Amino acid sequence: MPDDTTTTVSRFRQVTREELYEKVWSIPISHLAAEYGVSGSYLARVCTALAVPRPPAGYWQKKAVGKAAPRPPLPPAKPGDQLVWSADTPLARPVTPAARSSVSSPSLDGQRKDARHPILRGVEPHYRKTRKIDEYEFLRPYKLLLPDIVTSETQLPSALDLANALYDAFERKGYRVTFAPPDQPLFRAQIEEREVPEKDRKYGRYSCGRIWAPHRPTVAYIGEVPIGLALVEMSERVTLRYFKGKYVRDDSAVVKAARSHQLVHSWTTENDVPSGRFRLVAYVPRRDVEWSAIWQETPKRNLSSMFPRIVKELEAVVPDLKSKTAEAEAAAIRKQREWEEQQERWKREQDRRNADKALAQSREQLSEVIQKWSAAMSIESFFREAEERLADVETDRRQALSSRLDLARSMMGTLDPLEFLERWVAPDERYRRQYPDE
């Protein structure tokens, strides 16, 4: 079954199925793997995940002598296939569907009964490997890439059987059931687990327990339309009694058999606990399309008996979902275009502001240069006039004044006004316009 192991390309880039297909048939996989910064075995996994055929062993030696067989065509992608491999997209090991025979016989029916749908194989231990939970809570497995099944530990076998029957009902009609591909924006809907929603929620310890949710939704593809599937054991509001160090249902045989003196120091509380009855939630796994449908079992009606009818009902709504999805995609394109136009306007406005700021700063600096130039010329005029007057002063006094004049000149630093001009920064040197035509 798929896992949630993530391996990334050494540098950020995206590779489509078509690009990868051309690459693997043009460059030996060991060289191509080095280019992508991964091992050859991992690149082979990438090819398998993207359904890209790769050269067999000995292909390049045969090609060197002109005896290589022609490369097979790239098969069309199926709904739910991963189409892009990128540095920030996890790579899931693809699920290989089990071969199914169209011939019906008692022996084959028995084999199918025992067989699990590909995404359900080997998952039971992962569900049981859970975070710490109280007795009346749903499982919270550590593994996140699991089928979308919320259940208590007691009902786990029944939940897996139900999920298997549900997925098989879709597969028998030719509709693929798999995990949402990691490179496509499909999202799990918010699922209500309460059989009868109340104003308040009292699930888990201190009435603030969390319900587990998978990393990616489980999706059935009816044609090319993805429909999210969540199988949830519903919770019901019951009265729990604290008895002999733990909470038990107030209507349980243990409490009913207790003597009155044993209940003196016990108390009751209400809580939402797993009911043993299941609900199926189907939804559009897009954030911009709101649609969902719910089917739930009752003590007199089993959910599995409704699966064939559920598939038919979903088939009937596919045209409407296609229309809703097309409208949402068109709206998303318009929104993206408006956002890009707004970003372009913002960039142009920012460009003008930066240019105006650079011009103002250059003018301010130039004004300072002019002031410094005037000051330098005034100081230079002072020293020049002082030197001219020294010629008319007696020798002893001239020597003393000349020393003081040299000291004063050294304290003033540079007096070359051209140096001030060299340090001036012009507007284009401060900021280069991105939109010079404006």
C-alpha positions as CSV (number, residue, x, y, z in Angstrom):
1,M,0.0,0.0,0.0
2,P,1.1,3.6,-0.4
3,D,3.2,5.1,2.3
4,D,3.8,8.7,3.2
5,T,7.6,8.6,2.8
6,T,8.8,11.9,1.4
7,T,11.9,12.2,-0.8
8,T,12.7,15.4,-2.6
9,V,14.7,16.6,-5.5
10,S,17.9,18.2,-4.5
11,R,17.0,21.5,-6.1
12,F,13.6,23.0,-6.5
13,R,12.0,22.1,-9.9
14,Q,9.0,20.3,-11.3
15,V,9.0,17.4,-13.6
16,T,5.9,16.3,-15.5
17,R,5.1,12.8,-16.7
18,E,5.9,13.8,-20.3
19,E,9.2,15.4,-19.4
20,L,10.3,12.4,-17.4
21,Y,9.3,10.0,-20.1
22,E,11.5,11.9,-22.7
23,K,14.3,12.1,-20.2
24,V,14.4,8.4,-19.1
25,W,14.5,7.3,-22.8
26,S,17.2,9.8,-23.6
27,I,19.6,9.5,-20.7
28,P,20.6,6.4,-18.7
29,I,18.7,6.4,-15.4
30,S,21.9,6.5,-13.3
31,H,23.0,9.7,-15.0
32,L,19.5,11.2,-14.8
33,A,19.2,10.3,-11.1
34,A,22.5,12.2,-10.5
35,E,21.1,15.2,-12.3
36,Y,18.0,15.2,-10.1
37,G,20.0,14.5,-6.9
38,V,18.4,11.2,-6.1
39,S,19.4,7.5,-6.3
40,G,18.6,5.4,-9.3
41,S,16.3,3.2,-7.3
42,Y,14.3,6.2,-6.1
43,L,14.0,7.6,-9.6
44,A,12.7,4.2,-10.7
45,R,10.0,4.6,-8.0
46,V,9.2,8.1,-9.4
47,C,8.7,6.5,-12.8
48,T,6.4,3.9,-11.3
49,A,4.4,6.5,-9.4
50,L,3.9,8.6,-12.5
51,A,3.2,5.5,-14.7
52,V,6.2,6.3,-16.9
53,P,7.7,3.2,-18.7
54,R,11.5,3.1,-18.4
55,P,14.1,1.2,-20.5
56,P,14.7,-2.4,-19.6
57,A,18.0,-3.8,-18.5
58,G,20.5,-3.9,-21.4
59,Y,18.6,-1.3,-23.4
60,W,21.5,1.2,-23.7
61,Q,24.0,-1.5,-24.8
62,K,21.6,-2.6,-27.5
63,K,20.9,1.0,-28.5
64,A,24.7,1.5,-29.0
65,V,24.8,-1.2,-31.7
66,G,21.4,-0.3,-33.2
67,K,19.5,-3.3,-31.9
68,A,17.3,-1.7,-29.2
69,A,13.6,-2.3,-29.4
70,P,11.4,0.8,-30.0
71,R,10.3,2.6,-26.8
72,P,6.7,2.0,-25.7
73,P,4.3,4.9,-25.8
74,L,3.5,6.9,-22.7
75,P,0.2,5.5,-21.4
76,P,-2.5,8.2,-20.8
77,A,-2.8,9.1,-17.1
78,K,-5.8,7.7,-15.2
79,P,-7.9,9.9,-12.9
80,G,-6.1,10.0,-9.6
81,D,-2.6,9.5,-11.0
82,Q,0.2,11.7,-9.9
83,L,1.1,14.0,-12.8
84,V,4.0,16.1,-11.5
85,W,7.0,15.3,-9.3
86,S,8.6,18.3,-7.6
87,A,10.9,19.1,-4.8
88,D,8.1,19.9,-2.4
89,T,5.6,17.2,-3.4
90,P,5.7,13.8,-1.5
91,L,6.0,10.7,-3.6
92,A,3.6,7.9,-2.7
93,R,4.2,4.3,-3.7
94,P,1.5,3.6,-6.3
95,V,-1.3,1.1,-5.5
96,T,-1.5,-1.9,-7.9
97,P,-5.1,-3.0,-8.2
98,A,-5.7,-6.7,-7.7
99,A,-6.7,-8.6,-10.8
100,R,-10.5,-9.2,-10.8
101,S,-12.2,-11.9,-12.8
102,S,-15.5,-11.3,-14.5
103,V,-16.4,-15.0,-14.1
104,S,-18.6,-15.7,-11.0
105,S,-18.2,-18.9,-9.1
106,P,-18.5,-20.0,-5.5
107,S,-14.7,-20.4,-5.2
108,L,-14.0,-17.0,-6.7
109,D,-16.7,-15.4,-4.6
110,G,-15.0,-16.8,-1.5
111,Q,-11.6,-15.4,-2.6
112,R,-13.1,-12.0,-3.3
113,K,-14.8,-12.0,0.1
114,D,-11.5,-12.6,1.8
115,A,-9.6,-10.1,-0.4
116,R,-9.2,-6.5,0.5
117,H,-9.2,-3.5,-1.7
118,P,-5.6,-2.4,-2.5
119,I,-5.7,0.7,-0.3
120,L,-7.0,-1.4,2.6
121,R,-4.3,-4.1,2.5
122,G,-2.2,-4.2,5.7
123,V,-3.8,-1.1,7.2
124,E,-5.3,-2.7,10.4
125,P,-2.1,-2.7,12.4
126,H,-1.5,0.9,11.5
127,Y,-5.0,1.9,12.8
128,R,-4.3,0.0,16.1
129,K,-0.9,1.8,16.5
130,T,-2.7,4.8,17.9
131,R,-2.0,7.8,20.2
132,K,-3.2,7.4,23.7
133,I,-7.0,7.4,23.9
134,D,-9.6,6.8,26.6
135,E,-12.0,3.9,26.5
136,Y,-14.8,5.8,24.8
137,E,-12.8,7.5,22.1
138,F,-12.0,6.9,18.4
139,L,-8.7,5.6,17.2
140,R,-6.0,8.2,16.5
141,P,-3.3,6.4,14.5
142,Y,0.1,7.9,14.1
143,K,0.2,7.1,10.4
144,L,-1.6,9.8,8.4
145,L,-1.7,8.3,4.9
146,L,-4.5,5.8,5.6
147,P,-8.0,5.4,4.2
148,D,-10.5,7.9,5.5
149,I,-12.0,5.8,8.2
150,V,-12.9,7.1,11.7
151,T,-13.7,4.3,14.1
152,S,-13.3,3.0,17.6
153,E,-11.0,0.1,18.3
154,T,-14.0,-2.2,18.9
155,Q,-15.6,-1.5,15.6
156,L,-12.4,-1.4,13.5
157,P,-12.9,-4.9,11.9
158,S,-16.5,-3.9,10.9
159,A,-15.3,-0.5,9.6
160,L,-12.7,-2.2,7.4
161,D,-15.3,-4.6,6.1
162,L,-17.7,-1.7,5.3
163,A,-14.9,0.3,3.6
164,N,-14.0,-2.8,1.5
165,A,-17.6,-3.3,0.4
166,L,-17.9,0.4,-0.4
167,Y,-14.8,0.6,-2.5
168,D,-15.7,-2.6,-4.3
169,A,-19.1,-1.2,-5.1
170,F,-17.3,1.7,-7.0
171,E,-14.6,-0.6,-8.5
172,R,-17.3,-3.0,-9.9
173,K,-18.7,0.0,-11.9
174,G,-15.2,0.8,-13.2
175,Y,-14.7,3.8,-10.8
176,R,-11.3,4.0,-9.2
177,V,-10.9,4.5,-5.5
178,T,-7.6,5.7,-4.3
179,F,-5.8,8.4,-2.2
180,A,-5.9,11.9,-3.5
181,P,-2.7,12.4,-5.6
182,P,-0.1,14.5,-3.7
183,D,0.4,17.0,-6.6
184,Q,-3.3,18.0,-6.9
185,P,-5.1,20.5,-4.6
186,L,-7.8,18.1,-3.2
187,F,-8.9,18.7,0.4
188,R,-10.8,16.8,3.0
189,A,-14.1,18.3,4.1
190,Q,-15.0,19.0,7.7
191,I,-16.7,15.9,8.8
192,E,-19.4,15.8,11.5
193,E,-19.2,12.7,13.6
194,R,-22.1,13.3,15.9
195,E,-25.2,11.3,15.1
196,V,-27.5,14.1,16.4
197,P,-25.5,17.4,16.5
198,E,-26.1,19.3,19.7
199,K,-25.4,22.9,20.6
200,D,-22.3,21.8,22.5
201,R,-19.7,19.1,21.9
202,K,-18.7,16.7,24.6
203,Y,-16.2,14.3,23.1
204,G,-13.1,13.1,24.8
205,R,-11.5,14.0,28.0
206,Y,-12.7,17.4,29.3
207,S,-15.1,17.5,26.3
208,C,-12.3,18.8,24.0
209,G,-11.0,15.6,22.4
210,R,-9.8,15.6,18.8
211,I,-11.0,13.4,16.0
212,W,-8.4,11.9,13.7
213,A,-8.2,12.9,10.1
214,P,-6.0,11.4,7.3
215,H,-3.3,13.4,5.6
216,R,-5.0,13.1,2.2
217,P,-8.7,12.3,1.4
218,T,-9.8,9.0,0.0
219,V,-11.3,9.7,-3.4
220,A,-13.6,7.8,-5.9
221,Y,-13.3,8.9,-9.5
222,I,-16.5,8.8,-11.4
223,G,-15.2,9.5,-14.8
224,E,-12.8,12.4,-14.1
225,V,-14.9,13.8,-11.3
226,P,-13.3,13.2,-7.8
227,I,-15.6,12.5,-5.0
228,G,-14.2,12.3,-1.4
229,L,-15.4,9.4,0.7
230,A,-15.3,9.4,4.5
231,L,-16.6,6.5,6.5
232,V,-17.2,7.6,10.1
233,E,-18.5,5.8,13.1
234,M,-21.0,8.2,14.6
235,S,-21.0,9.3,18.2
236,E,-24.0,9.5,20.5
237,R,-24.6,11.5,23.7
238,V,-24.8,9.1,26.7
239,T,-24.6,9.3,30.5
240,L,-21.4,7.9,32.0
241,R,-21.0,7.0,35.6
242,Y,-17.7,7.1,37.5
243,F,-17.6,3.7,39.1
244,K,-14.7,1.8,40.6
245,G,-12.1,4.1,39.3
246,K,-13.3,4.6,35.7
247,Y,-16.2,5.8,33.6
248,V,-18.8,3.3,32.4
249,R,-22.1,3.7,30.7
250,D,-24.9,4.4,33.2
251,D,-27.1,1.9,31.4
252,S,-24.5,-0.9,31.5
253,A,-25.0,-4.2,33.2
254,V,-22.2,-3.4,35.6
255,V,-24.0,-0.3,37.0
256,K,-27.4,-2.0,37.0
257,A,-25.9,-4.9,39.0
258,A,-24.3,-2.6,41.6
259,R,-25.7,-2.3,45.1
260,S,-27.0,1.1,46.3
261,H,-24.1,1.6,48.7
262,Q,-21.6,1.1,45.9
263,L,-23.0,4.1,44.1
264,V,-22.8,6.5,47.0
265,H,-19.5,8.0,46.0
266,S,-20.0,7.8,42.2
267,W,-21.2,10.6,39.9
268,T,-22.4,10.9,36.4
269,T,-21.5,13.1,33.4
270,E,-22.7,13.3,29.7
271,N,-20.3,12.6,26.9
272,D,-20.2,11.8,23.2
273,V,-19.1,8.2,22.7
274,P,-18.7,5.9,19.7
275,S,-22.1,4.4,18.9
276,G,-21.2,1.4,16.7
277,R,-23.2,2.9,13.8
278,F,-21.6,4.3,10.7
279,R,-22.1,7.3,8.5
280,L,-20.8,7.7,4.9
281,V,-20.0,11.3,3.8
282,A,-19.4,12.0,0.1
283,Y,-18.2,15.4,-0.8
284,V,-16.4,17.4,-3.5
285,P,-12.7,17.6,-2.3
286,R,-12.4,21.3,-3.4
287,R,-12.5,24.3,-1.2
288,D,-14.4,26.4,-3.8
289,V,-17.2,23.9,-4.4
290,E,-19.6,23.2,-1.5
291,W,-21.4,19.9,-2.0
292,S,-21.8,16.9,0.3
293,A,-24.2,14.0,0.9
294,I,-24.7,11.8,3.9
295,W,-26.0,8.3,4.4
296,Q,-26.1,6.7,7.8
297,E,-27.2,3.5,9.2
298,T,-29.7,2.9,12.0
299,P,-30.4,-0.1,14.3
300,K,-32.8,-1.3,11.6
301,R,-30.9,-0.3,8.4
302,N,-27.3,-1.5,7.6
303,L,-25.1,0.9,5.6
304,S,-23.6,-1.8,3.4
305,S,-27.0,-2.6,1.9
306,M,-27.2,1.0,0.6
307,F,-23.8,1.0,-1.3
308,P,-25.2,0.1,-4.8
309,R,-27.9,2.8,-4.5
310,I,-25.3,5.3,-3.2
311,V,-23.1,4.7,-6.3
312,K,-26.1,5.3,-8.5
313,E,-27.1,8.5,-6.7
314,L,-23.5,9.8,-7.0
315,E,-23.5,8.9,-10.7
316,A,-26.7,11.0,-11.1
317,V,-25.1,14.1,-9.5
318,V,-21.9,14.0,-11.5
319,P,-23.2,16.3,-14.3
320,D,-24.2,18.9,-11.7
321,L,-20.8,18.5,-10.0
322,K,-19.0,19.0,-13.3
323,S,-20.9,22.2,-13.8
324,K,-20.2,23.4,-10.3
325,T,-16.5,22.5,-10.7
326,A,-16.3,24.3,-14.1
327,E,-17.9,27.4,-12.6
328,A,-15.5,27.3,-9.6
329,E,-12.5,26.8,-12.0
330,A,-13.6,29.8,-14.1
331,A,-14.1,31.9,-11.0
332,A,-10.7,30.8,-9.7
333,I,-9.1,31.8,-13.1
334,R,-10.9,35.2,-12.9
335,K,-9.7,35.7,-9.3
336,Q,-6.2,34.7,-10.2
337,R,-6.2,37.1,-13.2
338,E,-7.6,39.9,-11.0
339,W,-4.9,39.2,-8.4
340,E,-2.2,39.2,-11.0
341,E,-3.5,42.5,-12.4
342,Q,-3.6,44.0,-8.9
343,Q,-0.1,42.8,-8.3
344,E,1.0,44.4,-11.6
345,R,-0.7,47.7,-10.6
346,W,1.0,47.5,-7.2
347,K,4.4,46.9,-8.8
348,R,4.0,49.9,-11.1
349,E,2.8,52.1,-8.2
350,Q,5.7,50.9,-6.1
351,D,8.1,51.5,-9.0
352,R,6.9,55.1,-9.3
353,R,7.2,55.6,-5.5
354,N,10.7,54.2,-5.5
355,A,11.7,56.5,-8.5
356,D,10.1,59.5,-6.8
357,K,11.9,58.7,-3.6
358,A,15.3,58.3,-5.4
359,L,14.7,61.6,-7.1
360,A,13.9,63.3,-3.8
361,Q,17.0,61.8,-2.1
362,S,19.2,62.8,-5.0
363,R,17.9,66.4,-4.9
364,E,18.4,66.6,-1.2
365,Q,21.9,65.2,-1.4
366,L,22.7,67.7,-4.3
367,S,21.4,70.5,-2.2
368,E,23.8,69.4,0.6
369,V,26.6,69.2,-2.0
370,I,25.9,72.8,-3.1
371,Q,25.9,74.0,0.5
372,K,29.2,72.2,1.2
373,W,30.6,73.6,-2.1
374,S,29.7,77.1,-0.9
375,A,31.2,76.5,2.5
376,A,34.4,75.0,0.9
377,M,34.8,78.0,-1.4
378,S,34.3,80.4,1.5
379,I,36.9,78.5,3.6
380,E,39.3,78.4,0.7
381,S,38.8,82.1,0.2
382,F,39.6,82.7,3.9
383,F,42.9,80.7,3.7
384,R,43.9,82.4,0.5
385,E,43.3,85.9,1.8
386,A,45.1,85.0,5.1
387,E,48.1,83.8,3.1
388,E,48.1,87.0,1.1
389,R,48.1,89.1,4.2
390,L,50.9,87.1,5.8
391,A,53.3,88.6,3.2
392,D,52.9,92.0,4.9
393,V,53.5,90.8,8.4
394,E,56.9,90.9,10.1
395,T,59.0,87.8,10.0
396,D,58.7,86.5,13.5
397,R,54.9,87.0,13.6
398,R,54.6,85.6,10.0
399,Q,56.2,82.3,11.1
400,A,53.9,81.9,14.1
401,L,50.8,82.7,12.0
402,S,51.9,80.5,9.2
403,S,52.1,77.5,11.6
404,R,48.7,78.2,13.0
405,L,47.3,78.6,9.4
406,D,48.7,75.2,8.5
407,L,47.2,73.7,11.6
408,A,43.8,75.2,10.9
409,R,43.9,74.0,7.2
410,S,44.8,70.4,8.4
411,M,41.8,70.5,10.7
412,M,39.4,71.3,8.0
413,G,40.1,68.1,6.0
414,T,39.4,68.1,2.3
415,L,38.3,71.3,0.7
416,D,38.1,70.1,-2.9
417,P,34.4,70.7,-3.9
418,L,34.8,68.2,-6.8
419,E,35.0,65.4,-4.2
420,F,31.6,66.3,-2.9
421,L,30.3,66.1,-6.4
422,E,31.9,62.7,-7.0
423,R,30.1,61.3,-3.9
424,W,26.7,62.5,-5.1
425,V,24.4,59.7,-6.2
426,A,22.1,60.4,-9.2
427,P,18.5,59.1,-9.2
428,D,19.2,56.3,-11.7
429,E,22.1,55.2,-9.6
430,R,19.9,54.9,-6.6
431,Y,17.0,53.1,-8.3
432,R,16.6,51.7,-11.8
433,R,13.0,51.9,-13.0
434,Q,11.3,48.6,-13.8
435,Y,8.8,50.3,-16.0
436,P,10.8,53.1,-17.7
437,D,8.0,53.8,-20.2
438,E,5.8,55.4,-17.6
